[in-house]
């Protein structure tokens, strides 16, 4: 068993790599390879380089492109292998990597080349009689030129084909008629929906989009716009973005204070001592005397009414009656009456609403609000006039207190109107940002109404039902034809299978096809064994890739990857490997494959290698996190005694191997990796030159981490700076520094001069601490979980 790469030097991206000093666990023990080894590394990190070292032990050759390569591979019970003694280790090794593909599947690189054949253990048998019987049942094809009539299965196919053709033509005619109507409605110029994009919103409208819209309007849940709603949507399309509506100051009437003042003045008592009883009892007479006193005082000595002299005693009586207290009360009443009149005059100016500055969608609510506001204003005026009347009444009878009932305070109702207005104003201002979206939705709904009317006019449902009936008939007849075709195909396949079984080398191609078909469902792509005559007149076999029976050209990367890996898996069954329990190294087998094929590659490895347990040791490397998750399901993958996990990482031009960190082994997420990089940057010694890569990559790592973290934390924020501001709060320095690093240190476009200056390490470290401290402050539980995910033990606070 291979235990470790003891050293690697001067070999591609590996320089001065020492296993014993690098790969140690938390207890400082050297970690070795185990029977199962799973390796993760990004593209170009060095995975293939390691596979080439192991393939060199398989083939005995290392590429001469390497200049003075050096390595030591430790294998149990044998001397360490180096470039000078690649063979003699006694192990059966099988490596899948790009060198294996180039050596065995030259067709993928050069279409004129073939694929190296291989033989699978098995015996030959004479089956000519069985083949002839199958051919008799198959019959002959019709050939008009040679006047040969069809027989057997081919005659049956001729009859069902004629019936299927007639049924298909009937269906196609009806379907074509409907499609012509749909095409006219969708794209006819100038009446088609396409040419009314100002109303229906899609200048690229086509028949496929019309079909999708028809599917929508035929749903039971669909409700088309009413005629009134159509008019509303058309009005909406005429609107453009309005300027922001300014605030209206909050009305502050202080009616409660006014009420209190009025009550105090109206009910206030004045001392009755030294008062003239006659005037106390007659308010009108009192007012008349008061006004006369003001007209005569220090002006006239005789009464202008009766002509008599006004004695000093009478003046003294009048001065005592109209004393300072009453005059003060009158002045206060006059002042409050004036204040009250100002309130009455100004009340109409409070909360004046101009609905014309609002979008039409808000007009209905505004009409209701304006009515409520006017009712409230009217009610307030009524109450203010009551106050005025009570004050005037007291003024007219100044010497006698009056009863006073508190007025109804409608201030809150007016404030409620103001609050409702502010809500509508805020919504209207925000609506400017969404007007385009609303208009787009309006166009969509108008278009669906038009489509709904169209389906009614052409009786779309009945037409579709008729076409579906014709299609069902055509499908049945086509299926009958396919049954016969499949019967012919199976018959031909049986003939070909029996012919191929006569050659052991052909079984190799059959094994590849078995994997392609059973695990990946690719029965249209297969490996075909061809017999040729060699230079000496003998027979030889070569493999070719065929697609649907024809030699395949221009394979996609995914097809190439599938065939190459199935070929490798089949070769594990060849006569040189079968039963030998080899050491298997599989280097990134899922290149250019989609998620389904990635799972099938895992299934093939599980079923054909792990389930059979025909290996001494296995190594599987990958750059794909989904594939890494599947690999953890392999039998024994979670057994610490059976399986080891490693990470290949590349820093600048140098790669190294490490124990896979917990966040990859247990969580398999880039989010944990990015958090780990920021954490290491926050605690690393700024003077440690070996850690410079942390700061060099800090800008990209931070930008990617915050994009994910802040998106889910603040999905309502519009911009990155908004999210940073919300995240850091009042700490403007932190948000500014982080924004600068995100923009200037993760991009050079437009900032090329930044690449000419050194990285500001203290600034990077400070920003990393800002980010971590803020995460801990806002969500300590998540912060602790992130620390645990990267293997950082949390200290219990006392």
C-alpha positions in Angstrom: 0.0 0.0 0.0 1.2 3.5 -0.8 1.7 5.4 2.5 2.8 8.9 1.4 4.6 11.1 -1.0 7.7 11.5 1.2 9.1 14.4 -0.8 8.3 16.2 -4.1 10.6 18.8 -5.6 11.0 20.5 -9.0 7.9 18.7 -10.3 5.4 21.2 -11.9 3.7 23.1 -9.0 5.4 21.1 -6.3 8.6 22.6 -4.9 10.4 21.4 -1.7 7.3 19.6 -0.5 8.0 17.5 2.6 5.2 15.2 3.8 6.4 14.6 7.4 6.6 18.4 8.2 3.4 19.3 6.5 0.8 16.6 7.0 0.2 16.3 10.7 -2.9 16.0 12.8 -3.8 18.1 15.9 -1.7 15.8 18.0 1.3 16.5 15.7 1.2 12.9 14.4 2.1 12.3 10.7 -1.0 11.3 8.8 -0.6 8.6 6.1 -2.6 7.3 3.2 -5.2 4.7 4.0 -7.1 2.1 1.9 -9.5 4.8 0.8 -8.2 8.3 0.0 -10.3 11.2 -1.1 -8.5 14.3 -2.4 -10.0 17.7 -3.1 -8.3 20.5 -5.0 -9.3 23.2 -7.4 -8.4 23.1 -11.0 -4.6 23.6 -11.6 -3.8 22.9 -8.0 -1.7 19.9 -8.7 -4.0 16.9 -8.6 -2.9 15.6 -12.1 0.8 16.0 -11.2 0.3 13.6 -8.3 -1.6 11.1 -10.5 1.4 11.3 -13.0 3.8 10.2 -10.2 1.6 7.2 -9.5 1.1 6.4 -13.3 4.9 6.5 -13.6 5.0 3.6 -11.1 2.4 1.8 -13.3 4.1 2.4 -16.7 7.7 2.8 -15.6 8.0 6.1 -17.4 7.8 9.7 -16.4 7.4 12.5 -18.9 10.7 13.9 -20.2 9.1 17.4 -20.2 10.0 17.7 -16.5 13.5 19.0 -15.9 15.3 17.1 -13.1 12.2 16.0 -11.2 12.6 14.5 -7.8 10.2 12.6 -5.6 10.0 9.7 -3.1 6.9 7.5 -2.8 6.7 5.3 0.2 5.2 1.8 -0.3 4.7 -0.7 2.4 7.5 -3.3 2.7 9.5 -2.1 -0.3 12.1 0.6 -0.9 10.9 4.1 -1.6 10.3 4.7 -5.3 12.1 7.5 -7.0 12.5 8.6 -10.7 15.5 6.2 -10.8 13.6 3.1 -9.7 10.0 3.3 -10.9 9.6 -0.4 -11.4 10.1 -3.4 -9.2 7.7 -2.5 -6.4 5.5 -5.6 -7.1 2.2 -3.7 -7.1 -0.5 -3.7 -9.7 -1.4 -0.1 -10.3 -4.1 1.4 -12.5 -4.3 5.2 -13.0 -7.0 7.1 -14.7 -5.9 10.6 -15.8 -5.4 12.6 -19.0 -2.2 10.7 -19.8 -4.2 7.4 -19.7 -6.8 8.9 -22.1 -4.1 10.1 -24.5 -2.4 6.8 -24.5 -5.4 4.5 -24.9 -8.2 6.7 -26.5 -6.2 8.5 -29.2 -9.4 9.0 -31.2 -10.5 11.7 -28.7 -7.5 13.8 -29.6 -7.2 12.7 -33.3 -10.3 11.5 -35.1 -8.2 9.5 -37.5 -6.8 7.3 -34.7 -8.6 4.3 -33.2 -9.0 3.2 -29.5 -6.7 0.6 -28.1 -8.6 -2.7 -27.8 -8.3 -5.1 -24.8 -9.5 -8.6 -24.1 -11.9 -9.7 -21.3 -11.7 -13.2 -19.9 -14.2 -15.5 -21.7 -14.5 -18.4 -24.1 -15.7 -18.5 -27.7 -18.5 -20.7 -29.0 -19.9 -21.6 -32.5 -23.2 -19.8 -32.9 -23.6 -19.7 -36.7 -26.8 -21.7 -36.6 -28.4 -19.4 -34.1 -27.4 -16.4 -36.2 -29.0 -17.9 -39.3 -32.3 -18.6 -37.5 -32.4 -15.0 -36.4 -31.8 -13.7 -39.9 -34.6 -15.9 -41.3 -37.0 -14.4 -38.9 -35.8 -10.9 -39.7 -36.5 -11.4 -43.5 -35.4 -9.1 -46.3 -35.9 -5.4 -47.0 -37.9 -4.3 -50.1 -35.8 -3.2 -53.0 -37.8 -1.8 -55.9 -34.8 -1.6 -58.2 -34.0 -5.2 -57.8 -37.7 -6.2 -57.7 -37.3 -7.7 -54.2 -40.4 -7.8 -52.0 -40.2 -7.4 -48.3 -40.5 -10.5 -46.1 -40.6 -11.4 -42.4 -40.3 -8.5 -40.0 -39.6 -6.1 -42.8 -43.0 -6.8 -44.6 -44.7 -6.2 -41.3 -42.9 -2.9 -41.0 -43.9 -1.8 -44.5 -47.6 -2.3 -43.7 -47.7 -0.4 -40.4 -45.5 2.4 -41.9 -48.2 3.2 -44.5 -50.9 3.4 -41.9 -48.8 5.6 -39.6 -48.0 8.0 -42.4 -51.7 8.6 -43.2 -52.5 9.3 -39.6 -49.5 11.6 -39.2 -50.5 13.6 -42.3 -54.0 14.2 -40.9 -52.6 15.4 -37.6 -50.0 17.6 -39.2 -52.6 19.3 -41.4 -54.8 20.3 -38.5 -51.9 21.3 -36.3 -50.4 23.4 -39.1 -53.7 25.3 -39.5 -53.7 26.2 -35.8 -50.1 27.2 -35.9 -50.8 29.5 -38.7 -53.5 31.3 -36.6 -51.1 31.4 -33.7 -48.3 32.8 -35.8 -50.6 35.5 -37.3 -51.7 36.6 -33.8 -48.2 36.6 -32.4 -46.1 38.2 -35.2 -48.3 39.6 -38.0 -47.3 43.1 -38.9 -48.9 45.4 -37.9 -51.7 43.7 -35.9 -49.7 41.0 -34.1 -48.8 41.2 -30.4 -45.2 41.6 -31.3 -45.8 45.0 -33.0 -47.8 46.4 -30.1 -45.0 46.3 -27.6 -46.0 49.7 -26.2 -49.2 48.1 -25.0 -48.2 44.4 -24.5 -44.6 44.8 -23.6 -42.6 42.4 -25.7 -41.1 43.4 -29.1 -39.6 39.9 -29.3 -42.9 38.2 -29.0 -43.2 34.9 -31.0 -45.5 31.9 -31.3 -43.8 30.0 -28.5 -44.4 32.8 -26.1 -48.0 33.0 -27.3 -48.4 29.3 -26.5 -47.0 29.8 -23.0 -49.5 32.7 -22.5 -52.3 30.5 -23.8 -51.3 27.9 -21.2 -51.6 30.5 -18.5 -55.0 31.9 -19.5 -56.5 28.4 -19.7 -55.7 27.7 -16.1 -58.8 27.6 -13.8 -57.2 30.1 -11.5 -56.7 32.7 -14.2 -58.9 35.8 -14.1 -58.6 38.2 -17.1 -58.8 41.9 -16.5 -62.2 43.5 -16.5 -62.9 46.4 -18.9 -62.5 48.9 -16.0 -59.2 47.3 -15.1 -58.1 47.5 -18.7 -58.8 51.2 -18.6 -56.8 51.6 -15.4 -53.8 49.7 -16.8 -53.8 51.8 -19.9 -53.8 55.0 -17.8 -50.9 53.5 -15.8 -48.9 53.1 -19.0 -49.3 56.8 -19.7 -47.6 57.8 -16.5 -43.9 58.7 -16.1 -41.9 58.9 -12.9 -42.9 61.8 -10.7 -40.6 63.9 -8.6 -40.6 63.1 -4.9 -43.6 64.6 -3.0 -42.4 66.9 -0.3 -43.3 66.5 3.4 -46.2 68.5 4.9 -45.5 69.6 8.4 -47.5 67.9 11.1 -50.5 70.0 12.2 -50.1 71.2 15.8 -53.3 72.9 16.9 -53.0 72.7 20.7 -56.8 72.7 21.1 -56.5 71.2 24.5 -54.5 74.2 25.7 -56.9 76.7 24.0 -59.8 74.9 25.7 -58.2 75.1 29.1 -57.4 78.8 28.7 -60.9 79.6 27.5 -62.5 77.7 30.4 -60.3 79.5 32.9 -61.3 82.9 31.5 -65.0 82.2 31.1 -65.4 80.8 34.6 -63.1 83.2 36.4 -64.6 85.1 39.3 -64.0 88.8 39.9 -64.3 90.4 43.4 -67.7 92.1 43.9 -66.5 94.5 46.6 -66.8 98.2 45.6 -69.0 97.3 42.7 -72.1 99.1 41.6 -75.0 96.7 42.2 -77.1 98.0 39.3 -74.2 97.4 36.8 -73.5 94.0 38.2 -77.1 93.0 37.5 -77.3 94.4 34.0 -74.4 93.4 31.6 -75.6 95.6 28.8 -75.8 98.6 31.0 -72.4 97.7 32.5 -70.9 97.7 29.0 -72.6 101.0 28.1 -71.2 102.7 31.2 -67.8 101.2 30.6 -67.6 102.6 27.1 -69.0 106.0 28.3 -66.3 106.1 31.0 -63.6 105.5 28.5 -65.0 108.3 26.3 -65.3 110.9 29.2 -62.3 110.0 31.4 -60.0 113.1 31.5 -61.8 114.5 28.5 -65.2 115.8 29.6 -66.5 117.2 32.9 -70.3 117.0 31.9 -72.1 113.8 30.9 -72.7 113.9 27.2 -76.0 112.1 27.6 -77.7 114.2 30.3 -75.4 117.3 30.4 -75.0 117.1 34.2 -71.7 117.4 36.0 -69.8 114.2 36.9 -68.8 114.5 40.5 -65.5 113.3 41.9 -67.4 110.9 44.1 -69.0 109.4 40.9 -65.6 109.1 39.2 -64.3 107.3 42.3 -67.3 104.9 42.3 -66.8 104.2 38.6 -63.0 103.6 39.0 -63.7 101.1 41.8 -66.2 99.3 39.7 -64.0 99.1 36.6 -60.8 98.1 38.5 -57.6 96.7 37.2 -58.7 93.0 37.7 -61.6 93.3 35.3 -59.6 95.2 32.8 -56.9 92.5 32.9 -59.5 89.8 32.4 -61.0 91.7 29.4 -57.6 92.0 27.8 -56.9 88.3 28.3 -60.2 87.5 26.8 -59.5 89.8 23.8 -56.1 88.2 23.4 -57.6 84.7 23.4 -60.4 85.7 21.1 -57.7 87.0 18.6 -55.7 83.8 19.0 -58.9 81.8 18.4 -59.8 83.7 15.3 -56.3 83.2 13.9 -56.7 79.5 14.5 -60.0 79.6 12.6 -58.5 81.5 9.7 -55.4 79.2 9.5 -57.1 75.9 10.0 -57.8 75.6 6.3 -54.1 75.8 5.5 -53.4 72.8 7.6 -52.6 69.6 5.7 -53.5 70.8 2.2 -53.4 67.8 -0.1 -52.8 68.0 -3.9 -53.7 64.6 -5.3 -52.4 65.7 -8.8 -48.8 65.2 -7.7 -49.6 61.5 -6.9 -49.8 58.6 -9.3 -53.3 57.7 -10.4 -53.3 54.4 -8.4 -53.3 56.5 -5.2 -56.2 58.8 -6.2 -59.0 56.7 -4.7 -57.3 56.5 -1.3 -56.5 60.3 -1.5 -60.1 61.2 -2.3 -61.2 59.3 0.9 -58.5 61.0 2.9 -59.3 64.5 1.5 -63.0 64.0 2.5 -62.0 62.9 6.0 -59.6 65.8 6.4 -62.2 68.3 5.4 -64.8 66.8 7.8 -62.2 67.1 10.5 -61.4 70.7 9.6 -65.1 71.6 9.7 -65.5 69.9 13.1 -62.6 71.9 14.5 -64.0 75.1 13.1 -67.3 74.4 14.9 -65.5 73.8 18.2 -63.4 77.0 17.8 -66.5 79.1 17.1 -68.0 77.6 20.2 -65.0 78.8 22.2 -65.2 82.2 20.5 -68.9 82.5 21.4 -68.2 81.6 25.1 -65.4 84.1 25.3 -67.5 86.9 23.7 -70.3 86.1 26.1 -68.0 86.5 29.1 -66.6 89.7 27.6 -70.0 91.1 27.3 -70.8 90.2 30.9 -67.3 90.6 32.3 -68.2 90.8 35.9 -70.2 87.6 36.1 -68.6 84.1 35.6 -70.2 81.8 33.0 -70.7 78.1 32.7 -68.3 76.4 30.3 -68.5 72.9 28.6 -65.2 71.5 27.3 -65.0 71.4 23.5 -64.4 68.1 21.5 -60.7 67.9 20.6 -60.4 66.8 17.0 -56.6 67.3 16.9 -55.9 63.6 16.9 -58.2 63.0 14.0 -56.3 65.6 12.0 -53.0 64.0 13.0 -54.4 60.7 11.9 -55.1 62.3 8.5 -51.5 63.6 8.4 -50.2 60.1 9.3 -52.3 58.5 6.5 -51.0 61.2 4.1 -47.4 60.5 5.1 -48.0 56.8 4.5 -49.4 57.5 1.0 -46.6 60.0 0.3 -43.9 57.5 1.3 -45.6 54.8 -0.8 -45.8 57.2 -3.8 -42.2 58.2 -3.6 -41.1 54.6 -3.3 -43.5 53.7 -6.1 -41.3 55.8 -8.4 -38.7 53.1 -8.1 -41.2 50.4 -9.0 -43.2 52.2 -11.7 -41.3 50.5 -14.5 -42.1 47.1 -12.8 -45.7 48.0 -12.4 -46.0 49.1 -16.0 -44.3 45.9 -17.1 -46.8 43.9 -15.1 -49.6 46.0 -16.5 -48.4 45.2 -20.1 -48.3 41.5 -19.2 -51.9 41.5 -17.8 -53.1 43.5 -20.9 -51.4 40.9 -23.1 -53.0 38.0 -21.2 -56.4 39.7 -21.6 -55.8 39.9 -25.3 -54.7 36.3 -25.5 -57.7 35.2 -23.5 -60.1 37.0 -25.9 -58.2 35.4 -28.8 -58.6 31.8 -27.4 -62.3 32.5 -27.1 -62.7 33.8 -30.6 -60.9 30.9 -32.3 -62.5 28.3 -30.0 -59.1 27.2 -29.0 -60.3 24.5 -26.6 -62.3 22.6 -29.2 -59.6 23.0 -31.8 -57.0 21.5 -29.4 -59.2 18.7 -28.5 -59.6 17.8 -32.2 -55.9 18.0 -32.8 -55.1 15.9 -29.7 -57.5 13.2 -31.0 -55.7 13.1 -34.3 -52.4 13.1 -32.6 -53.5 10.2 -30.3 -54.4 8.2 -33.4 -51.1 9.1 -35.1 -49.2 8.2 -31.9 -50.8 4.8 -31.7 -50.0 4.1 -35.3 -46.5 5.5 -34.9 -46.1 3.3 -31.7 -47.2 0.3 -33.7 -44.5 1.1 -36.2 -41.9 1.7 -33.5 -42.8 -1.7 -32.0 -42.0 -3.4 -35.2 -38.9 -1.2 -35.7 -37.7 -2.1 -32.2 -38.4 -5.8 -32.9 -36.2 -5.5 -36.0 -33.5 -3.6 -34.0 -33.5 -6.2 -31.3 -33.3 -8.9 -33.9 -30.3 -7.1 -35.5 -28.8 -6.5 -32.1 -29.0 -10.2 -31.2 -27.4 -11.1 -34.5 -24.6 -8.5 -33.9 -24.2 -9.6 -30.2 -23.8 -13.2 -31.1 -21.3 -12.3 -33.8 -19.3 -10.1 -31.4 -19.3 -12.8 -28.7 -17.2 -14.9 -31.0 -14.2 -12.6 -30.2 -12.9 -12.0 -26.7 -11.5 -8.6 -27.6 -15.0 -7.5 -28.6 -16.2 -8.2 -25.1 -14.1 -5.2 -24.0 -16.2 -2.9 -26.1 -19.3 -4.6 -24.9 -18.3 -3.9 -21.3 -17.8 -0.2 -22.1 -21.2 -0.1 -23.7 -22.7 -1.9 -20.7 -21.5 0.9 -18.4 -22.5 3.6 -20.9 -26.0 2.1 -21.1 -26.7 0.8 -17.6 -25.2 3.6 -15.6 -25.5 6.6 -17.9 -28.4 5.7 -20.3 -26.2 6.5 -23.4 -27.4 3.7 -25.7 -27.0 6.0 -28.7 -23.2 6.4 -28.0 -21.2 3.2 -27.9 -17.8 1.5 -28.5 -17.8 -0.8 -31.6 -15.2 -3.5 -32.2 -14.1 -3.6 -35.9 -12.2 -6.5 -37.5 -9.4 -5.5 -39.9 -6.7 -7.4 -41.9 -3.2 -6.6 -40.7 -0.1 -6.4 -42.9 0.5 -10.1 -42.8 -3.0 -11.1 -43.8 -4.2 -11.9 -40.3 -7.1 -10.5 -38.4 -7.0 -7.7 -35.8 -9.5 -5.8 -33.7 -9.8 -2.0 -33.3 -12.4 0.0 -31.3 -14.3 2.9 -32.8 -16.8 5.3 -31.2 -20.2 5.2 -33.0 -23.2 7.4 -32.5 -26.5 5.8 -33.6 -24.6 3.3 -35.7 -22.4 5.8 -37.5 -18.8 6.7 -36.6 -18.9 9.6 -34.2 -17.0 12.8 -34.8 -16.8 16.0 -32.8 -17.5 14.5 -29.5 -18.4 17.0 -26.7 -16.1 17.2 -23.7 -18.8 15.5 -21.7 -19.1 12.6 -24.1 -15.3 12.2 -24.2 -15.1 12.1 -20.4 -17.9 9.5 -20.2 -16.3 7.2 -22.8 -12.8 7.6 -21.3 -14.0 6.8 -17.8 -16.2 3.8 -18.9 -13.2 2.5 -20.9 -11.0 2.7 -17.8 -13.6 1.0 -15.7 -13.9 -1.8 -18.3 -10.1 -2.2 -18.4 -10.2 -3.1 -14.7 -11.9 -6.3 -16.0 -9.2 -7.1 -18.6 -7.1 -10.2 -18.4 -4.1 -8.3 -16.9 -6.0 -6.8 -14.1 -8.9 -9.0 -13.2 -8.5 -10.6 -9.7 -5.2 -8.8 -9.0 -6.6 -6.3 -6.4 -4.8 -3.3 -7.9 -4.0 0.1 -6.4 -6.4 2.4 -8.3 -5.9 6.2 -8.7 -8.8 8.1 -10.3 -8.0 11.7 -11.2 -11.0 14.0 -11.5 -13.3 11.7 -13.6 -16.2 14.2 -13.8 -14.7 16.9 -16.0 -17.3 18.7 -18.2 -20.2 16.5 -16.8 -23.5 17.7 -15.5 -24.9 16.9 -12.1 -26.8 13.7 -13.3 -23.6 12.3 -14.9 -21.6 13.2 -11.8 -23.9 11.1 -9.7 -23.7 8.2 -12.2 -19.9 8.3 -12.1 -20.1 8.0 -8.4 -22.6 5.1 -8.8 -20.3 3.3 -11.2 -17.4 3.6 -8.8 -19.5 2.4 -6.0 -21.0 -0.6 -7.8 -18.0 -1.8 -9.8 -15.1 -1.0 -7.4 -16.3 -0.6 -3.8 -19.1 -3.2 -3.9 -16.8 -5.8 -5.4 -13.9 -4.8 -3.1 -11.4 -5.8 -5.8 -8.8 -3.3 -4.9 -5.9 -3.0 -2.4 -6.0 0.8 -2.2 -7.9 3.6 -4.0 -7.3 7.3 -4.5 -10.0 9.6 -5.9 -9.4 13.2 -6.6 -11.8 15.9 -7.6 -12.4 19.6 -8.0 -16.1 19.3 -7.7 -17.9 19.8 -4.4 -21.0 17.9 -5.5 -18.9 14.9 -6.4 -17.0 15.3 -3.1 -20.3 15.0 -1.3 -21.2 11.8 -3.2 -17.7 10.3 -2.4 -18.5 10.6 1.3 -21.3 8.1 0.8 -18.9 5.3 -0.4 -18.7 2.3 1.8 -16.0 3.0 4.4 -15.6 6.7 3.5 -16.7 7.8 7.0 -14.6 5.2 8.8 -11.6 7.1 10.2 -9.5 3.8 10.1 -10.3 3.2 6.5 -10.4 6.6 4.8 -8.3 9.7 4.7 -9.2 13.1 3.3 -6.7 15.5 1.8 -6.7 19.0 0.4 -4.4 20.2 -2.4 -4.0 23.9 -2.4 -2.0 26.2 -4.6 -0.5 29.5 -3.5 0.8 31.5 -6.4 3.0 29.0 -8.2 3.5 26.5 -5.4 1.2 23.7 -4.3 1.1 21.6 -1.2 -0.9 18.8 0.4 -2.8 19.2 3.7 -5.2 17.3 5.8 -8.7 18.3 4.5 -10.1 21.0 6.9 -13.3 20.2 8.7 -15.4 22.7 6.7 -14.7 20.8 3.5 -14.8 17.3 5.0 -18.0 17.8 7.1 -19.7 20.8 5.4 -18.3 21.0 1.8 -19.0 24.7 1.4 -17.0 27.6 0.0 -18.7 29.9 2.5 -16.8 28.2 5.4 -13.6 28.4 3.5 -13.9 32.1 2.9 -14.7 32.7 6.6 -11.6 30.7 7.5 -9.4 32.9 5.2 -10.7 36.1 6.8 -10.2 34.6 10.3 -6.6 33.6 9.5 -6.0 37.1 8.2 -7.3 38.6 11.5 -4.9 36.6 13.7 -1.8 36.0 11.5 1.5 37.8 12.4 1.8 40.7 9.9 5.6 40.1 9.8 5.3 36.5 8.7 6.3 36.6 5.0 5.1 33.0 4.5 1.5 34.2 5.1 1.6 37.1 2.6 -0.8 35.2 0.3 -3.6 35.7 2.9 -3.4 39.4 2.4 -2.9 39.1 -1.4 -6.2 37.1 -1.7 -8.0 39.0 1.0 -9.8 41.4 -1.3 -11.4 38.6 -3.4 -12.1 36.4 -0.4 -13.8 39.2 1.6 -15.8 40.4 -1.4 -17.2 36.9 -2.1 -17.9 36.2 1.6 -19.7 39.5 2.2 -21.7 39.1 -1.0 -23.1 35.8 0.3 -23.4 36.8 4.0 -25.0 40.2 3.5 -27.3 39.1 0.8 -29.1 36.7 3.2 -28.8 39.1 6.1 -30.2 42.2 4.2 -32.1 41.0 1.2 -34.0 44.3 1.1 -30.9 46.5 0.7 -30.4 47.9 -2.8 -26.7 48.3 -3.0 -23.5 46.8 -1.5 -22.7 50.0 0.3 -26.2 50.0 1.8 -25.6 46.5 3.2 -22.2 47.5 4.6 -23.7 50.5 6.3 -26.5 48.4 7.8 -23.9 45.8 8.9 -21.4 48.1 10.5 -23.9 50.6 11.8 -22.3 53.8 13.2 -18.8 52.5 12.5 -18.3 54.4 9.2 -14.6 53.7 9.2 -15.2 49.9 9.0 -17.8 50.2 6.2 -15.6 52.6 4.2 -12.4 50.4 4.6 -14.3 47.3 3.7 -15.9 48.9 0.6 -12.5 50.2 -0.5 -10.9 46.8 -0.1 -13.8 45.1 -1.9 -13.5 47.4 -4.9 -9.8 48.2 -5.1 -8.1 45.0 -4.0 -10.4 42.5 -5.7 -10.2 44.2 -9.1 -7.4 45.9 -11.1 -9.6 47.1 -14.0 -9.5 50.9 -13.8 -7.1 50.8 -10.9 -4.0 49.4 -12.6 -1.7 51.7 -10.7 -2.8 49.9 -7.5 -0.9 46.8 -8.8 2.3 48.8 -8.6 2.0 49.4 -4.9 2.5 47.0 -2.0 -0.5 45.5 -0.1 -1.4 47.5 3.0 -1.2 44.6 5.5 -2.2 46.5 8.7 -5.3 47.8 6.9 -6.3 44.2 5.8 -5.8 42.8 9.2 -7.8 45.6 10.8 -10.7 45.2 8.3 -10.7 41.4 9.0 -11.1 42.1 12.7 -13.9 44.7 12.0 -15.8 42.0 10.1 -15.4 39.3 12.7 -16.2 41.5 15.6 -19.4 42.8 13.9 -20.6 39.2 13.1 -20.0 38.2 16.7 -21.8 41.3 18.0 -24.9 40.9 15.8 -25.2 37.1 15.9 -22.9 35.5 18.5 -24.5 32.1 18.0 -23.7 32.1 14.2 -20.2 33.4 14.9 -19.5 30.5 17.3 -20.9 28.0 14.7 -18.6 29.4 12.0 -15.6 29.1 14.3 -16.4 25.5 15.1 -16.9 24.7 11.4 -13.3 25.8 10.7 -11.9 23.9 13.7 -11.5 26.8 16.2 -12.4 25.8 19.7 -14.6 28.4 21.6 -13.3 29.6 24.9 -16.0 29.6 27.6 -16.4 33.1 29.0 -16.4 33.4 32.8 
